[in-house]
């Protein structure tokens, strides 16, 4: 994958980050919670796909989100892979099951995710500036 394609994913991720933050800034209602969860899902997807492309740019093959998270931590793109595994688990749970308790848990994870995503975005941008 080319650097241009990776940078395109980065730009999409930055937009998704803003949309997720926008949803989290709304007063929590059932509708805003559900919108936040949906935005969390696609933002998380873009996050690990960007990890995968950066890894590929570094000649590291990482298939799937778990491997991408592990390898990204080794490259210092992310600080705490165990937290990213928690976000992955939340994304997986909501994709397969839906109930109010789980939705609230994922909403809370999305709120936590935004901080980790902000750090990751800064590191990804730095990677492209340096590269």
N, C-alpha and C positions, 0 to 999 in steps of 0.2 A: 504494500500500500504506500502511496506517495505521501510526502509531507503535506502536500496541498489537501489531500483527502483527510488526513489527520487534523489539519487546521480547520477544515470544514466541520468536522465532528466537534472540535473544540468550540467553534462559534455556535453551533446548535446547542451544545451543553450550556454555554453561558446564557443563552436565551431561555433554556429550560430552567436553569437556576433562578433567573429572575421571575419566571412564571410560578415556580414553586414558592419562592419567597412571597410573592404577591398573594398566593392562596393562604399561606400561613399567617399573613398579616390581617386577614379577614377575621371578624368575630367568629368563633367556632359555633357552627350550626351543623346539622346533618348534611346539608348540601355542601357547605364549605369543607367539611371533613372529607366527604367523598371526592370532591374536586382535588383536594390536597393529596389524597391517596393516589389518585390517577396521575397527578403530576409527579409525585414521588416515584411511581413505577417507571415512567418513561425517562425521568431524569437519572434514576439509578442505572437504567439500561444504557443510556448514553455515556454515563460515567465509566462503566466497565468496558464498553466498546472503545472508548478513547484510550483507556489503559492498554487494551489489547493492541491498538494501532501503534502506540508509542513503543510498546515492547517489541513489536514487529520491526519498527524502525531501528531498534537496537539488536536485531537478529535474535530475538528471544521469542520462541513460540509459546503461546499461552492459550489453550483451548478452554473456553468457558470462563464464567466469572470467578470461580474459586482460584483457578490458576492465575488469572489476570491479577487478582488481588494479591496473592502471595508474591508474584514476581514484581509487581509494582511497589510493594513494600521494600523489596530488595534494592530497587532503584531509587528509593526514597521519594517516590511520587506521592505516597500516602504514609501517614505516621503510625496508624494503629490498625493493622489488618483485622484484628479480632472485632473491632467495631464495624468494619466494612462487612465482615461475615454476618454480623447481627442485622445489618441493613439488607443484605442478600436474603437472609432467612425471612425477614418481614415482607420483603417483596414476594418471595415464593409463597408464603402463607396466604397472603391476600389474593394472589392469583388463583389459588385453588379452593379457598374457603372464604365465605363472607358471613360474618355476624357482627353485631354491634361492639362486643368486647374486643374482638380482634381488630375491627376497624379503628377503635380508639387507641389500641396499642400501636398500630401502624402509623396512625396520625402522630402520636408522640415520637415514634422513631423518625418520622419525616422531619419533625421539628429539631431533633437532635442531628439528623443527617446534614442539615443545611450548614452547620458549622464545619463539619468535616469536608463537605463539598467545597466550601469557600477556600479552605486551605489547599485542597487538591487542585482547584482551578488556578490558584496562584502559582503552584509548582508546575502545572502543565504549561501555563503561559510562559514561565521562566524557561522551561525546556525548549519551547519554540523560539524564544528570543535568542537563546544561546546556540541553538542548533543551526 
